């Protein structure tokens, strides 16, 4: 009820105007906009940060509907307020989590790629650009074959790795490949492929770790 949401009893507010403090941070012009909507015969709805009698604040989904008399004169407004603090706080937590995941993705020391079911790059971090010697603008929307990164036998091994990741019980597969970049630098990389479902569609989270030094040391 309104009494439980705002903390005022019906006897305290009946016949009185709500104190301005009920909307502590109202945007300039919002009150005029709501009144204009009422005078035009339209309802208004939106999210507001409201203040209770005890001074605590909460997020509310509000709807204001105009009331007219038989002469079509605005005589009142029906206001509905629903406490949505939990939903807003949950959304903020999700956004913070997404930001943390984005930072982990971007700042990972290993090259990280998110690919769609066809193997097209959807996202790549800075380490991924560095290991392939290509900017993200030339990688996103392309397969590694289209980007000129993998060819011949190495391409076949990578495609087989994608298939193996889907078929493995843990949806995980590891392969070592030889990358030949356009600047003629040759790198040995360990590629870890994770098959996962995002929004119901198959995707691959792929990491690349440069193992050139280890391979050359082992060959000595």
Backbone bond lengths (Angstrom), bond angles and torsions (degrees), N, CA, C in turn:
res aa  C-N    CA-C-N  psi(-1)  N-CA   C-N-CA  omega(-1)  CA-C   N-CA-C  phi
1 X - - - 1.464 - - 1.516 109.68 -
2 X 1.359 115.42 165.29 1.463 119.85 178.53 1.523 111.09 -61.38
3 X 1.346 116.60 -35.19 1.464 120.09 -179.82 1.525 110.82 -62.73
4 X 1.338 116.76 -43.67 1.460 120.13 -178.28 1.530 111.60 -73.13
5 X 1.344 117.24 -31.93 1.459 120.78 -179.22 1.519 111.23 -72.00
6 X 1.345 116.96 -47.43 1.462 120.77 -173.84 1.527 114.18 -96.19
7 X 1.347 118.10 -22.62 1.455 120.24 178.31 1.512 114.79 92.09
8 X 1.343 118.39 -6.20 1.455 120.76 176.08 1.525 109.38 -94.37
9 X 1.319 116.46 142.87 1.457 119.93 175.54 1.520 109.26 -80.03
10 X 1.335 116.12 160.61 1.468 120.42 -179.59 1.524 110.91 -59.61
11 X 1.352 117.25 -37.32 1.462 120.24 -178.66 1.519 112.30 -65.77
12 X 1.347 117.04 -24.84 1.461 120.94 -178.76 1.521 112.33 -79.07
13 X 1.326 116.54 -25.15 1.463 118.62 -173.02 1.521 113.84 -112.18
14 X 1.318 118.59 -21.19 1.463 120.30 -178.84 1.520 110.74 -59.45
15 X 1.333 116.14 124.44 1.460 121.59 179.32 1.508 114.20 81.44
16 X 1.323 117.14 1.21 1.461 120.71 -179.26 1.529 110.63 -116.53
17 X 1.310 116.03 162.56 1.469 122.28 175.79 1.521 108.50 -92.03
18 X 1.335 115.66 135.93 1.456 119.05 177.53 1.524 109.60 -60.21
19 X 1.323 118.19 140.17 1.475 119.97 178.80 1.527 110.61 -64.74
20 X 1.346 117.36 147.07 1.473 120.62 179.44 1.513 113.36 -56.89
21 X 1.349 116.18 -25.35 1.471 119.85 -177.03 1.519 112.70 -66.63
22 X 1.336 117.36 -9.71 1.468 118.84 -179.37 1.524 110.96 -66.60
23 X 1.339 116.85 -26.39 1.461 121.08 174.06 1.527 106.46 -120.10
24 X 1.334 117.72 86.73 1.469 120.89 -171.33 1.525 114.65 -67.06
25 X 1.309 117.92 -31.39 1.470 120.45 -174.81 1.524 111.10 -124.87
26 X 1.327 117.20 47.82 1.451 120.54 -178.76 1.526 110.28 -66.22
27 X 1.315 115.93 136.28 1.450 120.71 -179.57 1.529 109.82 -68.78
28 X 1.330 117.00 142.86 1.464 119.79 178.25 1.532 111.24 -56.65
29 X 1.309 115.54 130.47 1.460 119.96 176.90 1.506 114.99 86.72
30 X 1.357 117.61 -7.93 1.457 119.36 -177.62 1.528 111.13 -65.92
31 X 1.341 116.56 -42.16 1.461 119.67 179.22 1.521 111.69 -59.61
32 X 1.334 116.70 -43.16 1.467 120.96 178.81 1.526 110.54 -65.05
33 X 1.328 116.48 -37.15 1.461 120.37 179.87 1.526 110.84 -65.35
34 X 1.345 115.97 -42.98 1.468 119.66 178.84 1.527 110.27 -63.13
35 X 1.331 116.61 -44.59 1.465 120.14 179.40 1.530 111.28 -62.88
36 X 1.316 116.65 -38.50 1.468 120.68 177.93 1.522 110.45 -62.54
37 X 1.336 116.42 -41.55 1.460 120.25 178.07 1.526 110.75 -62.66
38 X 1.338 116.68 -40.60 1.462 120.48 179.88 1.532 110.43 -64.83
39 X 1.323 116.90 -44.54 1.463 120.92 -179.02 1.520 112.27 -66.09
40 X 1.326 115.72 -25.31 1.464 120.27 178.80 1.525 111.86 -88.08
41 X 1.335 116.59 0.99 1.458 120.36 178.15 1.510 114.31 81.90
42 X 1.313 115.72 18.48 1.470 119.32 -178.33 1.521 110.62 -112.73
43 X 1.309 115.96 146.89 1.464 120.90 175.08 1.523 109.16 -79.68
44 X 1.330 115.19 159.13 1.472 121.33 176.54 1.513 107.93 -126.58
45 X 1.325 115.29 141.51 1.461 118.05 173.35 1.520 109.43 -143.94
46 X 1.292 115.62 150.28 1.457 120.57 -179.71 1.512 110.84 178.56
47 X 1.326 115.64 177.87 1.451 121.83 179.42 1.530 109.37 -100.24
48 X 1.342 115.90 134.29 1.457 121.56 -179.99 1.524 109.87 -133.06
49 X 1.323 115.70 145.82 1.454 120.74 171.80 1.523 106.43 -91.12
50 X 1.331 116.81 111.44 1.460 121.67 -175.16 1.528 110.83 -108.47
51 X 1.307 114.52 161.93 1.465 121.38 -177.74 1.523 110.13 -118.19
52 X 1.329 116.93 132.04 1.463 121.89 177.11 1.530 110.52 -82.35
53 X 1.308 115.00 173.42 1.466 121.03 179.74 1.524 111.36 -59.36
54 X 1.348 116.65 -36.00 1.466 119.88 -177.33 1.528 113.27 -82.39
55 X 1.336 116.53 1.83 1.459 120.09 176.89 1.509 115.07 96.26
56 X 1.329 117.92 -11.36 1.464 119.73 177.91 1.528 109.68 -75.42
57 X 1.330 116.06 150.25 1.460 120.85 -178.12 1.524 110.80 -109.98
58 X 1.301 115.97 158.15 1.463 121.81 177.91 1.519 108.95 -154.24
59 X 1.329 115.29 152.72 1.464 120.98 177.08 1.526 109.26 -85.15
60 X 1.331 115.10 135.21 1.464 120.95 -175.79 1.527 110.44 -131.30
61 X 1.325 114.91 138.34 1.468 121.21 170.10 1.519 106.30 -92.30
62 X 1.333 116.32 114.04 1.463 120.89 -171.71 1.525 111.73 -114.14
63 X 1.324 114.59 144.22 1.460 122.33 174.23 1.524 108.73 -131.36
64 X 1.324 115.90 131.33 1.465 121.37 177.71 1.528 108.25 -120.01
65 X 1.326 116.41 125.59 1.467 122.21 -178.08 1.531 109.39 -122.50
66 X 1.334 117.94 129.36 1.462 120.53 -177.34 1.530 112.96 -74.86
67 X 1.336 115.84 149.82 1.465 123.06 174.78 1.527 107.68 -118.62
68 X 1.324 116.58 128.94 1.470 121.40 -179.60 1.526 110.17 -116.96
69 X 1.335 114.64 151.49 1.462 118.85 175.12 1.530 109.53 -90.35
70 X 1.348 116.98 -172.62 1.452 120.99 -176.25 1.526 112.53 -68.50
71 X 1.336 117.28 -11.76 1.463 121.16 177.36 1.529 111.79 -101.02
72 X 1.332 114.64 13.75 1.473 121.32 -179.02 1.520 112.27 60.68
73 X 1.318 116.39 33.57 1.450 121.43 175.68 1.527 109.11 -99.81
74 X 1.326 115.73 136.62 1.463 120.44 178.43 1.528 109.00 -68.39
75 X 1.322 115.83 117.83 1.464 119.56 -177.10 1.531 112.76 -117.84
76 X 1.306 117.40 -9.01 1.454 119.07 -179.28 1.519 112.26 -175.62
77 X 1.295 114.79 173.56 1.471 121.83 179.79 1.518 108.45 -137.78
78 X 1.324 115.54 130.67 1.464 120.69 172.81 1.518 108.00 -92.80
79 X 1.306 116.17 121.66 1.457 120.05 -179.77 1.518 111.55 -111.44
80 X 1.313 116.24 132.51 1.464 122.54 176.05 1.522 108.34 -118.15
81 X 1.318 116.58 132.61 1.460 121.63 -179.47 1.523 109.51 -131.19
82 X 1.307 115.77 128.30 1.466 120.83 178.56 1.518 108.79 -122.27
83 X 1.325 116.40 125.26 1.460 121.49 179.29 1.530 109.38 -67.96
84 X 1.338 116.41 116.63 1.476 120.88 -179.59 1.531 110.03 -118.94
85 X 1.323 116.91 25.02 1.466 120.86 -177.72 1.525 111.54 -57.11
86 X 1.344 116.69 -42.12 1.464 119.87 -178.30 1.520 110.68 -62.31
87 X 1.350 116.79 -44.46 1.454 120.71 -179.80 1.517 111.39 -63.35
88 X 1.344 116.31 -42.73 1.464 120.07 -179.90 1.526 110.99 -64.86
89 X 1.342 116.74 -43.44 1.458 120.69 179.50 1.528 110.84 -64.35
90 X 1.341 116.26 -40.15 1.464 120.22 178.21 1.520 110.90 -62.71
91 X 1.345 116.40 -43.94 1.466 121.01 178.91 1.522 110.76 -62.43
92 X 1.322 117.44 -39.00 1.463 120.75 178.41 1.523 111.16 -64.90
93 X 1.341 116.31 -39.32 1.466 120.34 177.82 1.523 110.30 -63.54
94 X 1.348 115.62 -42.29 1.467 119.81 178.83 1.525 110.33 -62.66
95 X 1.333 115.95 -43.41 1.467 119.38 179.65 1.515 111.71 -63.20
96 X 1.359 116.32 -40.87 1.453 120.06 177.70 1.520 110.69 -63.96
97 X 1.340 116.49 -39.69 1.461 121.03 178.79 1.523 110.52 -64.67
98 X 1.349 116.07 -41.76 1.464 120.05 178.28 1.519 110.88 -62.82
99 X 1.327 116.59 -39.31 1.459 120.41 179.12 1.522 110.71 -66.32
100 X 1.345 116.87 -41.48 1.461 120.32 177.68 1.519 110.96 -62.79
101 X 1.354 116.09 -42.90 1.462 119.89 178.73 1.523 110.79 -64.36
102 X 1.346 116.43 -37.78 1.460 119.99 179.22 1.521 110.50 -63.28
103 X 1.351 115.95 -42.49 1.455 119.62 179.61 1.524 111.09 -65.78
104 X 1.339 117.05 -40.60 1.462 120.43 177.01 1.521 110.83 -61.08
105 X 1.343 115.87 -40.47 1.462 121.56 179.80 1.525 109.61 -65.26
106 X 1.337 116.15 -49.43 1.456 120.51 -174.02 1.524 111.91 -68.88
107 X 1.336 117.19 -37.79 1.461 120.77 -172.30 1.521 113.81 -96.58
108 X 1.321 117.62 4.46 1.469 119.82 178.58 1.524 110.07 -59.64
109 X 1.342 118.27 135.10 1.472 120.25 178.03 1.519 112.24 -68.37
110 X 1.333 116.81 -22.46 1.461 120.63 176.89 1.523 109.42 -91.67
111 X 1.322 114.85 153.26 1.457 120.39 176.89 1.528 108.75 -70.00
112 X 1.318 117.18 131.85 1.460 122.00 -178.73 1.525 109.09 -128.30
113 X 1.334 115.06 132.50 1.461 121.62 179.05 1.522 109.18 -129.70
114 X 1.307 116.62 137.76 1.456 121.46 169.36 1.514 106.84 -107.98
115 X 1.341 115.76 123.20 1.466 120.91 -175.88 1.517 110.79 -121.81
116 X 1.333 116.12 151.30 1.457 119.60 176.73 1.523 110.00 -85.24
117 X 1.312 116.88 -174.60 1.463 121.49 -174.63 1.520 112.45 -61.09
118 X 1.334 117.40 -29.52 1.465 121.81 179.51 1.533 112.51 -85.68
119 X 1.332 116.44 0.76 1.457 119.76 179.92 1.519 113.58 84.80
120 X 1.352 117.37 11.76 1.460 119.75 177.89 1.527 109.52 -78.59
121 X 1.301 116.45 138.40 1.462 121.49 -179.69 1.527 109.24 -72.01
122 X 1.342 115.80 126.27 1.454 121.24 177.21 1.523 111.16 -102.31
123 X 1.330 115.51 -36.96 1.465 121.49 177.28 1.517 108.59 -144.40
124 X 1.316 116.07 147.74 1.462 121.33 177.09 1.519 107.45 -146.51
125 X 1.325 116.90 140.98 1.461 119.21 179.86 1.531 110.57 -92.59
126 X 1.334 115.60 179.39 1.462 120.66 -176.19 1.521 111.78 -63.29
127 X 1.340 116.11 -37.65 1.468 119.00 178.79 1.520 110.57 -65.74
128 X 1.329 117.20 -32.62 1.464 120.84 177.04 1.515 111.84 -66.13
129 X 1.329 115.82 -42.03 1.462 119.52 176.74 1.525 110.49 -61.63
130 X 1.345 115.55 -40.79 1.459 120.17 -176.65 1.523 112.03 -67.35
131 X 1.328 117.17 -42.66 1.457 119.65 -175.30 1.523 112.26 -70.82
132 X 1.351 115.55 -28.37 1.463 119.31 178.51 1.519 112.57 -93.91
133 X 1.331 116.36 -13.52 1.456 119.49 179.65 1.511 113.07 71.68
134 X 1.350 116.31 26.03 1.462 120.73 -178.73 1.527 109.70 -134.93
135 X 1.334 118.06 144.86 1.468 120.14 175.86 1.517 110.54 -73.40
136 X 1.322 116.15 157.17 1.461 120.82 -179.70 1.510 112.85 -57.94
137 X 1.338 117.12 -31.51 1.463 120.85 -179.34 1.523 112.53 -62.27
138 X 1.341 116.76 -24.56 1.463 120.55 178.40 1.521 112.75 -95.01
139 X 1.324 116.06 -2.86 1.461 119.97 -178.14 1.527 112.63 -108.95
140 X 1.335 116.94 -42.22 1.462 120.91 -176.91 1.528 110.16 -62.76
141 X 1.337 114.90 129.54 1.457 121.10 -179.08 1.515 113.42 89.44
142 X 1.335 116.91 -3.63 1.469 122.03 -178.71 1.526 109.94 -116.22
143 X 1.328 116.13 151.00 1.454 119.43 167.64 1.520 107.41 -80.38
144 X 1.315 117.44 165.58 1.459 120.28 178.46 1.525 110.61 -65.13
145 X 1.319 116.58 -26.02 1.465 120.49 175.18 1.524 109.68 -69.94
146 X 1.324 117.17 -47.36 1.459 120.95 -179.71 1.522 111.84 -63.72
147 X 1.331 116.14 -32.10 1.459 120.56 178.74 1.520 112.14 -78.68
148 X 1.334 116.60 -4.61 1.451 120.73 178.08 1.510 114.44 78.52
149 X 1.328 116.42 17.48 1.459 120.67 -177.05 1.520 111.77 -85.46
150 X 1.332 117.33 -41.63 1.460 122.03 -178.33 1.527 109.72 -118.80
151 X 1.331 114.64 139.32 1.462 119.84 179.48 1.533 108.86 -143.35
152 X 1.308 115.39 162.09 1.454 121.87 171.56 1.506 115.23 51.24
153 X 1.330 115.72 -128.76 1.470 121.37 -175.23 1.525 111.72 -62.79
154 X 1.330 117.10 -38.89 1.472 119.92 -178.72 1.529 110.79 -65.38
155 X 1.338 116.71 -36.92 1.463 120.98 177.75 1.525 110.24 -65.33
156 X 1.341 116.51 -42.79 1.461 120.57 179.55 1.525 110.87 -62.88
157 X 1.329 117.04 -39.45 1.462 120.69 178.55 1.534 111.09 -65.23
158 X 1.332 115.76 -39.00 1.471 119.02 -179.77 1.526 110.78 -67.62
159 X 1.330 117.68 -44.29 1.466 120.57 178.58 1.518 110.93 -61.77
160 X 1.329 115.85 -38.38 1.469 119.47 177.09 1.526 110.12 -65.24
161 X 1.334 116.23 -35.35 1.467 120.14 178.22 1.516 111.89 -63.87
162 X 1.344 117.14 -38.40 1.457 120.70 176.53 1.525 110.64 -61.77
163 X 1.331 115.72 -44.54 1.471 120.15 179.26 1.525 110.71 -64.43
164 X 1.320 116.93 -41.43 1.462 120.88 -178.85 1.527 110.99 -64.04
165 X 1.341 117.09 -38.31 1.458 120.45 -179.64 1.523 110.84 -61.99
166 X 1.321 116.86 -37.18 1.466 121.04 179.09 1.519 110.47 -68.26
167 X 1.324 116.40 -38.13 1.462 120.82 -173.67 1.525 114.13 -85.32
168 X 1.340 117.48 -19.27 1.457 119.86 -179.64 1.523 110.02 -71.17
169 X 1.331 117.33 149.01 1.461 121.60 -178.30 1.522 112.20 -60.41
170 X 1.334 116.37 -37.66 1.461 119.69 -179.40 1.524 112.44 -94.71
171 X 1.363 116.64 8.50 1.468 122.46 178.91 1.525 112.33 53.29
172 X 1.338 114.96 41.33 1.463 120.33 -175.07 1.523 109.01 -142.21
173 X 1.337 115.83 136.07 1.465 119.77 -179.69 1.523 109.02 -147.69
174 X 1.330 116.30 145.25 1.462 122.08 -178.44 1.520 110.28 -124.24
175 X 1.318 116.35 134.28 1.464 120.79 176.14 1.527 109.04 -139.39
176 X 1.351 115.98 155.93 1.461 122.02 172.63 1.513 108.29 -108.86
177 X 1.338 116.34 133.10 1.459 120.74 -178.76 1.523 110.29 -133.25
178 X 1.319 114.12 162.08 1.457 121.72 176.13 1.526 108.02 -106.57
179 X 1.336 116.66 118.98 1.456 121.13 178.84 1.518 109.87 -99.35
180 X 1.315 115.72 129.43 1.464 121.08 175.59 1.523 108.00 -112.62
181 X 1.328 115.80 107.99 1.451 120.50 -176.32 1.523 110.71 -85.22
182 X 1.340 114.78 163.29 1.464 120.50 -179.37 1.520 112.47 -63.22
183 X 1.348 116.17 -25.36 1.467 118.96 178.03 1.525 111.24 -85.00
184 X 1.350 114.63 12.53 1.471 123.64 175.10 1.532 113.13 71.87
185 X 1.314 117.87 3.67 1.455 119.40 174.62 1.518 109.11 -74.79
186 X 1.325 116.64 136.48 1.465 121.47 -177.93 1.524 109.03 -110.81
187 X 1.324 116.13 127.46 1.456 121.49 -179.86 1.526 110.37 -124.97
188 X 1.330 115.08 137.49 1.454 119.96 167.96 1.538 106.38 -91.47
189 X 1.313 117.14 132.31 1.462 119.82 -179.13 1.524 110.14 -131.56
190 X 1.314 114.68 143.63 1.466 121.28 169.51 1.518 106.62 -94.35
191 X 1.323 116.23 124.83 1.453 121.45 -178.03 1.526 109.32 -112.12
192 X 1.317 115.79 122.58 1.459 121.92 175.23 1.523 107.83 -104.97
193 X 1.310 116.63 126.55 1.459 121.82 -176.57 1.527 109.36 -117.35
194 X 1.322 115.80 123.65 1.458 122.37 176.55 1.526 108.11 -113.12
195 X 1.330 117.06 121.68 1.465 120.67 175.00 1.521 108.08 -90.84
196 X 1.319 117.24 129.59 1.466 120.82 -178.36 1.515 110.37 -147.80
197 X 1.330 115.30 159.57 1.466 121.50 179.38 1.514 109.11 -102.51
198 X 1.320 116.26 125.71 1.456 122.80 175.21 1.514 108.16 -122.18
199 X 1.342 115.43 118.99 1.466 121.22 -177.86 1.528 111.25 53.66
200 X 1.336 114.99 37.40 1.455 120.85 175.85 1.507 115.28 82.66
201 X 1.330 118.56 1.17 1.465 122.10 -177.77 1.524 110.52 -115.85
202 X 1.339 115.54 146.90 1.450 121.49 179.85 1.527 110.69 -71.00
203 X 1.335 116.17 131.81 1.457 122.66 174.90 1.522 108.86 -136.35
204 X 1.313 115.44 165.15 1.459 121.29 176.96 1.525 109.20 -126.23
205 X 1.333 115.50 126.86 1.452 120.79 170.98 1.524 106.09 -101.03
206 X 1.317 115.41 114.24 1.457 121.05 -171.71 1.520 110.35 -119.58
207 X 1.314 116.20 131.07 1.460 120.57 175.56 1.521 109.52 -116.33
208 X 1.327 115.66 146.44 1.465 121.54 177.46 1.516 109.06 -124.89
209 X 1.311 115.99 130.94 1.461 121.76 179.41 1.526 108.37 -124.39
210 X 1.322 116.44 124.90 1.465 121.77 -178.33 1.524 109.75 -70.38
211 X 1.336 115.84 117.75 1.466 120.65 179.80 1.532 110.44 -117.90
212 X 1.343 116.28 23.55 1.470 121.24 -177.67 1.522 111.56 -57.48
213 X 1.323 116.65 -47.61 1.461 120.72 -178.36 1.511 111.49 -61.09
214 X 1.350 116.45 -45.14 1.453 120.84 179.15 1.517 111.83 -61.57
215 X 1.327 116.87 -42.39 1.470 120.53 -178.92 1.524 110.74 -66.34
216 X 1.321 116.99 -43.50 1.459 119.88 -178.97 1.508 110.80 -66.95
217 X 1.351 116.91 -36.43 1.466 120.13 177.78 1.521 110.42 -65.58
218 X 1.323 116.93 -40.02 1.462 121.19 -179.83 1.520 112.03 -68.05
219 X 1.335 116.45 -27.12 1.460 120.02 -177.82 1.519 112.70 -81.24
220 X 1.351 115.80 -15.24 1.480 119.56 -178.70 1.524 110.20 -72.98
